[in-house]
Amino acid sequence: MRLLHTSDWHIGRTFHGHSTDDHLHTVLAAIADAVAEHGVDAVIVAGDIFDSSTPKADAFTLLADALGAIRDNGAQVILTSGNHDGPARLAHNAAFASAGGVHIKADHTDLATPVAVADEHGEVLVYGIPYLHPEFMRGAHADFTGSTHQDALAFAMNAIRADALARTAPRYVVAAHCFAASAAGTAPPETTEDTGRAEERDITRGGLNLVDAATFDGPAYTALGHIHSRQTLTDTVRYSGAPLRFSFGERSSAKGMWLVDLGADGVENTEWLELPTPREAVRLEGALAELTAPGAHPHATDAWVEVVLTDDQLPRDAMRTLQERYPHAVTLAHRPANRHDAGQQQYAERVEGKSDAEVLEEFLAYVRNGAGPTEAEQSLINQALDAIDAREATR
């Protein structure tokens, strides 16, 4: 049996306001190609299929295209809902999709109904656990009294182990979406969150919702989602990470998926398959003149770029100038090299020798990550300043 483990597609997500749909289409097509190249029997997508609980129509189209290509290349698909997904929307027409080999697991009330995938050794049962909110679990299961994600996952795994035992299944696989760690009480795996912006919705509260990897004892393999970088908690409990970079915090994160071979007695081999990178994410730091000099940083010309300018004063139209050199520069910070902290400068020092218009322009650039006033805004600013001058002249 050959499985492909991926997760966190986040269809519909933007990269600092820019659509990632075309790039995601490229990597999802590569997943379908890998199915054909490696003879994959089933693809497991461990949650966060969409980036929003109310995805747009284009997101459904992108998903349908990806699933169709995977099915055309011979693999069944098992998807679970993540904390970003709207379970009802994701699972709309789930019964119809299942008849076509796409199995959507998003129902809190149905935790232990597997998808059976056959090979020469018999059946492998694949159980998909949706993201389990403890409050929803209490409403769905009268015998669930827990209050944490650990409680919810333990409840689900107990049900799954009991079902697998009743079916005398020697091999079964689980997919789940959670924060897991190798031992209770330890820190969760390192997340790949962009500095200053949480890339993942918080599903932990003071560590209470951390899930011990031992919770997943029993399955031949556990495919986890939620962490955007690959992680190996044990030989049989792994995160695949997201297939695409969704933040600058993921600059160094390898993007790919796990190819898992199951033999008669369990996992025989796991192999990491790299995915294409439609656009790199890079960080540049330096003075504006250095960064825009001819031939500077050629690797960044087609990348997503975050820029830290070290000029003593923030140059006018800095972002516009940078984008002439780096069309996909999307964030700008100003950290003068000769000052410990630009924010500690005295106000009078920062505005010395500048006109009112220049002060306002720099303020807007600061609060907008480098984007100064538009032409319409500049016109309004000029009108306001002219009105102030006229009023002062009459005093």
Legacy VTK file of the C-alpha trace (Angstrom):
# vtk DataFile Version 3.0
C-alpha trace
ASCII
DATASET POLYDATA
POINTS 395 float
0.000 0.000 0.000
1.384 3.387 -0.951
0.039 6.515 0.731
0.765 10.179 0.109
0.455 12.437 3.173
-0.161 16.151 2.672
-2.068 18.827 4.595
-2.864 22.516 5.000
-3.654 23.443 1.414
-5.330 26.661 2.607
-7.078 27.260 -0.682
-8.008 30.925 -0.925
-5.211 32.280 1.268
-3.388 35.423 0.230
0.257 36.294 0.690
0.210 39.789 2.197
-2.866 40.609 0.141
-1.759 38.854 -3.058
-3.564 35.763 -4.325
-1.737 32.442 -4.098
-4.246 30.559 -6.266
-2.008 30.207 -9.335
0.923 29.014 -7.243
-1.253 26.577 -5.332
-2.625 25.230 -8.615
0.975 24.458 -9.616
1.826 22.509 -6.454
-1.484 20.656 -6.349
-0.902 19.598 -9.959
2.512 18.317 -8.833
0.790 16.236 -6.152
-1.400 14.652 -8.826
1.694 14.003 -10.959
3.382 12.294 -7.999
0.374 10.001 -7.646
0.916 8.738 -11.170
4.721 8.635 -10.951
4.856 6.695 -7.681
1.759 4.527 -8.033
0.005 6.009 -5.006
-3.095 4.209 -3.757
-4.506 6.922 -1.481
-3.816 10.605 -0.796
-4.491 11.840 2.746
-5.069 15.566 3.251
-4.963 16.239 6.994
-7.113 19.322 7.400
-7.272 23.018 6.482
-8.331 22.331 2.931
-9.647 25.887 2.688
-8.291 28.984 4.380
-11.746 30.212 5.327
-14.922 28.694 6.677
-16.733 30.551 3.876
-14.564 29.962 0.790
-15.338 31.696 -2.482
-16.525 29.861 -5.580
-13.014 29.990 -7.087
-11.704 28.016 -4.104
-14.174 25.193 -4.767
-13.167 25.169 -8.414
-9.487 24.896 -7.515
-10.235 22.049 -5.107
-12.370 20.212 -7.649
-9.619 20.482 -10.270
-7.007 19.135 -7.855
-9.153 16.236 -6.665
-10.146 15.379 -10.217
-6.509 15.184 -11.303
-5.599 12.966 -8.349
-8.509 10.623 -9.048
-7.673 10.526 -12.756
-4.196 9.323 -11.797
-5.581 6.434 -9.783
-5.602 7.366 -6.086
-8.469 7.636 -3.664
-8.541 10.774 -1.516
-9.320 11.098 2.185
-9.739 14.676 3.452
-10.385 15.875 6.986
-11.589 19.298 8.076
-9.202 21.584 9.940
-9.740 24.549 12.225
-9.825 26.893 9.208
-12.480 24.890 7.390
-16.239 25.161 7.661
-17.098 21.462 8.129
-20.607 21.753 6.666
-19.402 23.495 3.510
-16.434 21.196 3.051
-18.606 18.114 3.492
-21.426 19.311 1.252
-22.335 16.370 -1.006
-19.824 14.177 0.860
-21.833 11.011 0.140
-21.839 11.785 -3.573
-18.108 12.543 -3.520
-17.387 9.286 -1.691
-18.971 7.332 -4.515
-16.337 8.901 -6.755
-13.414 8.010 -4.501
-13.160 11.307 -2.562
-13.909 10.755 1.125
-14.525 13.834 3.301
-14.313 13.422 7.077
-15.817 16.480 8.765
-18.527 15.088 11.050
-18.024 15.185 14.846
-20.669 12.489 15.264
-18.937 9.980 12.974
-15.382 9.440 14.185
-14.873 5.729 13.651
-16.114 4.969 10.150
-13.067 4.164 8.030
-12.330 4.233 4.332
-11.108 0.824 3.201
-8.295 0.749 0.665
-7.220 -2.662 -0.565
-3.816 -4.011 -1.557
-2.264 -7.457 -1.969
-2.198 -7.952 1.810
-5.864 -7.121 2.339
-7.485 -3.893 3.499
-5.978 -0.816 5.093
-8.559 1.166 7.054
-8.107 4.936 6.923
-9.826 6.932 9.691
-10.138 10.667 9.240
-10.605 12.751 12.390
-11.958 16.259 11.766
-10.743 19.140 13.908
-12.508 18.411 17.201
-13.646 21.382 19.225
-14.371 20.115 22.765
-17.600 22.108 23.040
-18.913 20.605 19.812
-17.858 17.165 21.014
-19.930 17.503 24.174
-22.945 18.300 22.045
-22.314 15.380 19.688
-21.417 12.681 22.244
-23.314 12.311 25.522
-20.443 10.288 27.027
-17.783 12.901 26.273
-17.100 15.099 29.305
-13.700 16.516 28.406
-12.715 20.153 27.935
-9.454 20.055 25.974
-8.291 19.016 22.547
-6.282 16.248 24.215
-9.514 14.916 25.713
-11.280 15.087 22.353
-8.500 13.323 20.439
-8.179 10.639 23.112
-11.933 10.027 22.892
-11.777 9.750 19.107
-8.749 7.454 19.155
-10.372 5.146 21.699
-13.386 4.836 19.384
-11.123 4.196 16.389
-9.036 1.560 18.165
-12.211 -0.220 19.282
-13.610 -0.169 15.748
-10.360 -1.425 14.216
-10.214 -4.234 16.798
-13.815 -5.235 16.092
-13.002 -5.415 12.386
-9.843 -7.425 13.172
-7.951 -4.947 11.027
-4.193 -5.563 11.291
-3.411 -2.231 9.592
-5.126 1.084 10.009
-4.141 4.692 9.426
-5.349 7.902 11.102
-5.426 11.489 9.861
-5.874 14.336 12.390
-5.481 18.106 12.644
-3.939 19.300 15.927
-0.897 20.518 17.856
0.933 17.378 18.903
4.155 16.856 20.841
6.355 13.886 21.600
5.536 13.894 25.306
2.800 15.431 27.445
3.805 18.792 28.847
6.484 19.558 26.267
6.319 22.485 23.901
4.441 21.967 20.630
6.430 21.602 17.411
7.919 24.839 16.182
5.336 26.670 14.116
6.191 28.733 11.077
4.361 31.894 11.884
5.219 35.188 10.354
6.645 37.611 12.875
3.909 39.803 14.225
1.105 37.927 12.482
-0.315 34.628 13.652
-0.551 32.407 10.600
-2.583 29.781 12.433
-5.716 30.396 14.413
-4.995 29.658 18.048
-6.190 26.179 18.977
-4.268 26.164 22.251
-5.127 27.870 25.512
-2.237 27.897 27.954
-1.027 24.565 26.607
-4.265 22.809 27.607
-4.985 21.756 24.037
-1.591 20.283 23.313
-1.975 16.641 22.259
0.503 13.993 23.349
1.817 12.013 20.395
1.223 8.854 22.441
-2.481 9.503 21.915
-1.936 8.092 18.423
-0.498 4.760 19.546
-1.963 1.878 17.577
-2.241 2.997 13.940
0.338 1.886 11.444
0.732 5.548 10.504
-0.696 8.877 11.694
-0.871 11.757 9.207
-1.026 15.080 11.053
-1.905 18.563 9.867
-1.865 22.126 11.257
1.906 22.766 11.496
3.175 24.311 8.256
6.619 22.725 8.382
7.350 19.017 8.252
7.853 17.380 11.640
8.632 13.817 12.672
7.338 13.104 16.184
7.900 9.354 15.898
8.628 7.062 12.960
4.875 6.662 12.454
3.529 10.054 13.600
4.410 12.930 11.264
3.435 16.341 9.973
3.801 16.946 6.256
3.517 20.731 6.507
1.845 22.991 3.959
2.695 22.481 0.264
3.237 26.212 -0.350
4.896 29.067 1.524
2.159 31.211 3.010
4.333 33.608 5.035
7.873 34.920 5.353
8.120 32.848 8.507
8.208 29.806 6.217
11.238 30.966 4.205
13.408 28.049 5.307
10.644 25.465 5.545
10.983 22.583 3.074
7.772 22.115 1.126
6.698 18.651 0.124
4.838 15.557 1.315
5.465 12.141 2.801
5.331 9.035 0.623
4.516 6.141 2.958
4.831 2.468 2.060
2.803 0.033 4.172
3.652 -3.649 4.117
1.781 -6.536 5.665
2.932 -5.545 9.173
2.974 -1.759 8.998
5.223 1.012 7.707
8.121 -0.258 5.645
9.440 3.028 4.298
8.812 6.784 4.343
10.238 9.127 1.746
10.098 12.917 1.556
9.007 14.206 -1.858
9.864 17.828 -2.626
7.265 20.042 -4.269
8.012 22.859 -6.721
8.387 26.388 -5.370
6.492 28.737 -7.694
7.881 31.786 -5.879
10.552 31.979 -3.193
10.190 34.190 -0.119
13.265 36.235 0.800
14.261 38.935 3.271
16.506 41.815 2.232
18.115 44.299 4.587
20.186 47.354 3.778
20.111 50.901 2.525
17.789 51.666 -0.374
20.655 52.570 -2.708
22.405 49.277 -1.953
19.309 47.161 -2.472
18.421 48.818 -5.791
21.947 48.971 -7.206
22.376 47.323 -10.634
22.827 43.579 -10.242
21.977 43.519 -6.528
20.233 40.400 -5.215
19.218 38.807 -8.535
17.673 35.868 -6.640
15.007 38.214 -5.281
13.763 39.747 -8.513
10.921 37.230 -8.891
10.480 36.376 -5.197
8.144 37.547 -2.495
10.304 40.103 -0.726
10.215 41.624 2.732
12.543 44.583 3.074
14.208 46.162 6.095
15.656 49.550 5.179
18.593 50.774 7.249
18.791 54.337 5.887
18.997 57.002 8.615
15.836 58.570 7.195
13.116 56.650 5.399
13.504 57.611 1.721
10.519 59.081 -0.061
8.564 56.628 -2.202
10.735 53.811 -0.835
8.277 51.022 -1.571
7.586 52.273 -5.067
11.335 52.421 -5.753
11.851 48.925 -4.372
9.020 47.490 -6.453
10.618 48.804 -9.624
13.507 46.464 -8.801
11.552 43.749 -6.943
7.995 43.648 -8.339
6.811 41.318 -5.568
8.129 43.310 -2.604
5.179 43.285 -0.215
6.397 44.478 3.186
8.735 47.246 4.301
10.179 48.054 7.715
12.489 50.938 8.595
15.268 50.223 11.092
18.052 52.820 10.842
21.476 51.206 11.160
22.908 54.045 13.275
20.117 54.084 15.845
19.302 51.530 18.480
15.609 52.054 17.924
14.071 54.460 15.459
10.974 54.594 17.631
13.035 56.107 20.459
14.111 59.104 18.407
12.831 62.398 19.647
9.924 63.633 17.580
11.651 66.930 16.827
14.689 65.047 15.531
12.633 62.861 13.254
10.796 65.745 11.596
13.662 68.230 11.509
13.892 70.000 8.141
10.807 68.297 6.720
7.684 69.936 5.407
4.266 69.094 6.792
3.519 67.168 3.611
6.687 65.088 4.002
5.882 64.309 7.646
2.410 63.106 6.685
3.791 61.034 3.806
6.329 59.323 6.073
3.650 58.630 8.667
1.400 56.944 6.099
4.341 54.925 4.748
5.190 53.817 8.288
1.710 52.579 9.187
1.186 50.975 5.751
4.446 49.045 5.470
5.927 51.509 3.019
2.908 52.482 0.932
2.607 56.276 0.855
-0.495 58.308 0.016
-2.379 57.685 -3.198
-2.892 60.538 -5.647
-6.390 61.128 -4.280
-5.108 61.131 -0.705
-2.242 63.445 -1.616
-4.757 65.851 -3.126
-6.791 65.840 0.085
-3.648 66.353 2.158
-2.621 69.296 0.005
-6.101 70.831 0.290
-6.047 70.425 4.079
-2.589 71.955 4.398
-3.559 74.825 2.107
-6.642 75.457 4.233
-4.508 75.534 7.385
-2.062 77.963 5.771
-4.912 80.188 4.665
-6.425 80.220 8.154
-3.055 80.977 9.756
-2.543 83.865 7.321
-5.744 85.566 8.488
-4.855 85.481 12.174
LINES 1 396
395 0 1 2 3 4 5 6 7 8 9 10 11 12 13 14 15 16 17 18 19 20 21 22 23 24 25 26 27 28 29 30 31 32 33 34 35 36 37 38 39 40 41 42 43 44 45 46 47 48 49 50 51 52 53 54 55 56 57 58 59 60 61 62 63 64 65 66 67 68 69 70 71 72 73 74 75 76 77 78 79 80 81 82 83 84 85 86 87 88 89 90 91 92 93 94 95 96 97 98 99 100 101 102 103 104 105 106 107 108 109 110 111 112 113 114 115 116 117 118 119 120 121 122 123 124 125 126 127 128 129 130 131 132 133 134 135 136 137 138 139 140 141 142 143 144 145 146 147 148 149 150 151 152 153 154 155 156 157 158 159 160 161 162 163 164 165 166 167 168 169 170 171 172 173 174 175 176 177 178 179 180 181 182 183 184 185 186 187 188 189 190 191 192 193 194 195 196 197 198 199 200 201 202 203 204 205 206 207 208 209 210 211 212 213 214 215 216 217 218 219 220 221 222 223 224 225 226 227 228 229 230 231 232 233 234 235 236 237 238 239 240 241 242 243 244 245 246 247 248 249 250 251 252 253 254 255 256 257 258 259 260 261 262 263 264 265 266 267 268 269 270 271 272 273 274 275 276 277 278 279 280 281 282 283 284 285 286 287 288 289 290 291 292 293 294 295 296 297 298 299 300 301 302 303 304 305 306 307 308 309 310 311 312 313 314 315 316 317 318 319 320 321 322 323 324 325 326 327 328 329 330 331 332 333 334 335 336 337 338 339 340 341 342 343 344 345 346 347 348 349 350 351 352 353 354 355 356 357 358 359 360 361 362 363 364 365 366 367 368 369 370 371 372 373 374 375 376 377 378 379 380 381 382 383 384 385 386 387 388 389 390 391 392 393 394
